[in-house]
Amino acid sequence: SSDLLDFDNVSGYTLLRCEKAAKKEDASIVVPALSQVYQAHVAAIAANVKYDDILALTAKDFTAVMIKTQGFLLGTASQDQPEG
């Protein structure tokens, strides 16, 4: 689940590798951070699982992971601070 994501596992090298892999799968990607293919690659690294394991999640879990990953990528993730 999205609780297993540890973005401290992710470096700049990781992001570039993920972008390369994502573009290999979907050459139409313009903004990687908005691509679920790219997000899934990044999430797999963060969760320390295989890319296919991310894709095999239920739609509900997959969506939760994508939202959390996109927040991280766009810098909008709340840094564990209570809202409001």
Salt bridges, closest charged atoms under 4 A:
GLU19 OE2 - LYS23 NZ 3.04
GLU25 OE2 - HIS41 NE2 2.68
